[in-house]
Amino acid sequence: MRLGVLDVGSNTVHLLAVDAHRGACPLPAHSHKAELRLAELLDENGAIGPDGVDRLVSTIADALQAAEDKGCEAVLPFATSAVREATNADQVLGRVKSETGVDLEVLTGEQEARLTFLAARRWFGWSAGKLLVVDIGGGSLEIAYGIDEEPDAAVSLPLGAGRLTAGWLPGDPPDPIDVRALRRHVRAEIARTVGEFARFGSPDHVVATSKTFRQLARLTGAARSADGPYVQRELSRTSLEEWVSRLAAMPAERRAELPGVSAGRSAQLLAGALVAEAAMDLFGVETLEICPWALREGVILRRLDQLPTS
């Protein structure tokens, strides 16, 4: 069957159409993406403004048309931190429902972490042992750990690259004082969670998902996306640390010229790098591997697991 998963994230609205059935690897068939940056469209009261809601409704309608055009039998729609934390979330969801017919499932941060962990577990398999999975989104950071398909510990922190850029790094390039303040904030937030994971012991394998980690890995020499999902890609803490100071000194326009960095995400890359560096340092990770599957694949896998076996 062909399924569409509609991801209303803090940066983008992304429809991924896949050919999938239970017990098989979901195969991507089509991708339809639009950058909205909902996390940056919140007003001083934390609400998504009228223009933002208009754009969201229109973008979802376009995605539904793309899903129909590509023959999707069903669409699995969900929203993450930008909608979850908006003070007018109920009104936004109501308008999306009334104008598009889409009933967005608003995932909790812990659900995001658990579904991303499921995707990573299925990708690497049981032989990977105890997994530590880290994901940096536009609005939040998810961390999960475990040996089974359900993690033993899962947390979500308000440390997304888009959120932090908008709230902490107004300059371009940013003021070094602001960078230092953000670094302290990020490390203090992550450090509060380390003990929750440490009691389970050291992981056998550390993996990361998300566009931020893929871009950072590409900067440090990992293979291009065009080389396919089955090429092993790693990110070392030493290489990342060397890039953080370089990114801090660059304006967003210059970052966009770097290998693997998109113009739309270049402004957020420094904040994402600070989060990645802090997570690797505080969890004692020297090298991690990039996982090509993440939240969207987790949502698909959950749906397939719920289908009848016959």
C-alpha positions in Angstrom: 0.0 0.0 0.0 1.1 3.6 -0.5 1.0 5.7 2.6 1.6 9.4 3.1 2.9 10.8 6.3 2.3 14.5 6.8 4.8 16.1 9.2 3.9 19.6 10.4 7.2 20.5 12.0 8.7 23.7 13.4 10.6 24.3 10.2 8.8 22.6 7.4 5.6 20.9 6.4 6.7 17.7 4.8 4.7 15.0 3.0 6.5 11.7 2.5 4.8 9.1 0.4 6.1 5.6 0.8 5.3 2.1 -0.5 5.0 -0.1 2.5 3.5 -3.2 4.0 3.9 -4.9 7.3 7.3 -6.7 7.6 8.9 -4.9 4.7 11.2 -1.8 4.5 9.1 1.3 3.6 10.4 2.6 0.3 10.1 6.4 -0.4 8.1 7.2 -3.5 7.6 11.0 -3.3 8.6 13.9 -1.1 6.7 17.2 -1.0 8.1 19.9 1.3 7.5 23.5 2.1 9.4 25.7 4.6 7.0 27.6 7.0 9.2 28.1 10.1 6.2 28.0 12.4 8.5 28.3 15.4 9.5 31.8 14.1 6.0 32.9 13.4 4.8 32.9 17.1 3.8 36.4 18.4 4.8 37.8 21.8 2.0 35.8 23.4 3.2 32.5 21.9 0.4 32.3 19.4 0.7 31.5 15.7 -0.4 34.7 14.0 -3.2 34.9 11.4 -0.7 35.0 8.5 1.0 31.9 9.8 -2.3 30.0 10.2 -3.3 31.0 6.6 0.0 29.7 5.3 -0.3 26.5 7.3 -3.8 25.8 6.0 -2.7 26.5 2.4 0.4 24.4 2.7 -1.5 21.4 4.2 -4.0 21.7 1.3 -1.2 21.5 -1.2 0.3 18.5 0.5 -3.0 16.7 0.5 -3.3 17.3 -3.3 0.2 15.9 -3.7 -0.8 12.8 -1.7 -3.8 12.3 -3.9 -1.8 12.9 -7.1 0.7 10.2 -6.0 -2.0 7.7 -5.1 -1.7 7.6 -1.3 -4.4 5.3 0.2 -4.1 7.1 3.5 -2.4 10.1 5.0 -1.0 10.0 8.6 -0.9 13.7 9.7 0.9 14.9 12.8 2.3 18.0 14.3 5.3 18.6 16.7 6.5 21.3 19.0 5.6 24.5 17.1 1.9 23.6 17.1 2.0 21.7 20.4 3.3 24.8 22.3 1.3 27.5 20.5 -1.0 29.2 22.9 -3.7 29.1 20.3 -3.1 25.5 19.3 -6.8 24.5 19.6 -7.9 27.3 17.3 -5.2 26.4 14.8 -6.1 22.7 14.8 -9.8 23.6 14.5 -9.2 25.7 11.5 -7.0 23.1 9.8 -9.7 20.5 10.4 -12.6 22.7 9.1 -10.8 23.9 6.0 -8.8 20.8 5.0 -10.5 17.9 6.7 -7.1 17.0 8.3 -7.2 16.0 12.0 -3.7 16.7 13.1 -2.3 14.4 15.8 -0.3 16.6 18.1 2.6 14.5 19.4 4.0 15.0 22.8 7.8 15.5 23.1 8.1 12.1 24.6 6.1 10.5 21.8 8.5 12.2 19.3 11.5 10.7 21.1 9.9 7.2 21.3 8.9 7.1 17.6 12.3 8.3 16.5 13.9 5.6 18.6 11.6 3.0 17.0 12.8 4.1 13.6 16.4 4.0 14.6 16.0 0.5 16.2 14.4 -0.9 13.1 17.2 0.6 10.9 20.1 -0.7 12.9 18.5 -3.9 14.2 19.0 -5.8 17.4 22.7 -6.3 16.8 23.2 -2.6 17.6 22.6 -3.4 21.3 21.7 -0.6 23.6 21.0 2.5 21.5 21.3 6.2 22.5 19.3 8.2 19.9 19.6 12.0 19.6 17.4 14.2 17.4 17.6 18.0 16.9 14.5 19.5 15.4 13.5 23.1 14.8 11.7 23.4 18.1 13.0 20.6 20.4 15.7 18.2 21.2 14.8 14.5 21.7 16.9 11.9 23.4 16.0 8.2 23.9 17.9 5.2 25.2 17.1 1.5 25.3 17.7 -2.1 24.2 14.2 -2.9 22.9 11.9 -1.1 20.5 10.4 0.9 23.4 13.1 3.0 25.0 13.9 2.8 28.7 14.2 6.6 28.9 13.0 9.3 26.6 13.0 13.1 27.0 12.2 16.2 25.0 13.8 19.5 25.7 13.0 23.0 24.2 16.4 23.1 22.5 15.4 23.1 18.8 17.7 24.9 16.4 15.1 27.3 15.1 13.7 28.1 18.6 17.2 28.9 20.0 18.3 30.9 17.0 15.2 33.1 17.2 15.4 33.5 21.0 19.2 33.8 21.6 21.1 34.7 18.4 19.7 37.9 16.9 22.9 39.0 15.2 24.3 37.9 11.9 27.0 36.9 12.6 26.0 36.5 16.3 27.6 38.5 19.1 30.1 36.2 20.9 28.5 37.2 24.2 25.2 35.8 22.9 26.9 32.6 21.7 28.5 32.1 25.1 25.2 32.7 26.8 23.4 30.2 24.6 26.2 27.6 25.1 25.7 27.9 28.9 21.9 27.6 28.6 22.0 24.5 26.4 24.5 22.7 28.5 22.6 23.4 31.7 19.4 22.1 30.2 20.9 18.9 28.9 22.9 18.3 32.0 19.7 18.0 34.0 18.8 14.9 32.0 22.1 13.0 32.0 21.5 11.2 35.3 18.2 9.8 34.0 20.1 7.9 31.3 23.3 7.2 33.1 21.6 4.7 35.5 21.1 2.4 32.5 24.8 2.1 31.7 26.8 3.0 28.6 25.1 2.6 25.2 26.6 0.2 22.7 25.8 2.5 19.8 25.0 6.2 19.6 23.0 7.5 16.6 21.6 10.8 15.6 18.8 11.8 13.2 17.6 15.1 11.7 18.7 17.6 9.0 20.9 19.4 11.5 23.0 16.3 12.3 23.2 15.4 8.6 24.5 18.8 7.7 27.1 18.8 10.5 28.3 15.3 9.4 28.6 16.5 5.8 30.6 19.5 7.0 33.1 17.2 8.7 33.5 15.0 5.7 30.6 12.5 5.6 29.2 11.3 2.3 26.7 13.4 0.4 23.0 12.7 0.5 23.2 11.9 -3.2 25.3 8.9 -2.3 22.3 7.2 -0.9 21.0 6.2 2.6 23.0 3.0 3.0 26.4 4.7 3.1 27.7 4.9 6.7 28.0 8.5 7.9 29.6 9.5 11.2 30.2 12.7 13.2 33.1 12.9 15.7 33.0 15.3 18.6 36.6 16.5 17.8 35.6 17.5 14.3 32.4 19.1 15.5 34.2 21.2 18.1 36.5 22.6 15.4 33.5 23.7 13.3 31.5 25.4 16.1 33.9 28.3 16.4 34.1 28.7 12.6 30.3 28.7 12.3 30.0 31.3 15.1 32.2 33.7 13.1 30.2 33.3 9.8 27.1 35.2 8.7 24.3 32.9 7.5 25.0 33.7 3.8 28.5 32.3 4.2 27.3 29.2 6.0 24.9 28.5 3.1 27.9 28.1 0.8 29.3 25.3 2.9 29.0 21.6 1.7 25.6 20.2 2.5 24.1 23.3 4.1 20.9 24.6 2.7 20.2 28.3 2.6 16.9 27.8 4.5 18.7 26.2 7.4 22.0 28.1 7.4 20.9 30.6 10.1 20.0 27.8 12.5 23.2 25.8 12.0 25.2 27.4 14.7 22.5 26.8 17.4 22.1 23.2 16.2 25.9 22.7 16.4 26.0 24.0 19.9 23.3 21.6 20.9 25.0 18.7 19.2 28.3 19.5 20.7 26.8 19.8 24.2 24.9 16.5 23.9 28.0 14.6 22.7 30.2 16.1 25.4 27.8 15.7 28.3 26.9 12.1 27.4 30.5 11.2 26.8 30.1 10.5 23.1 33.2 10.6 20.9 31.6 9.5 17.6 28.0 8.9 16.5 26.4 7.5 13.4 23.8 9.3 11.3 20.5 7.3 11.0 18.6 8.0 7.8 15.3 7.1 9.4 13.7 9.4 12.0 10.2 10.5 13.2 8.3 10.2 10.0 9.5 6.6 9.5 8.6 5.9 13.1 5.1 7.1 12.5 4.8 4.9 9.4 6.2 1.8 11.2 3.8 2.3 14.1 0.9 2.4 11.6 2.1 -0.8 9.9 2.5 -2.6 13.2 -1.2 -1.8 13.9 -2.4 -3.4 10.6 -4.0 -6.9 10.9 -1.7 -9.8 10.2 -3.9 -11.5 7.7 
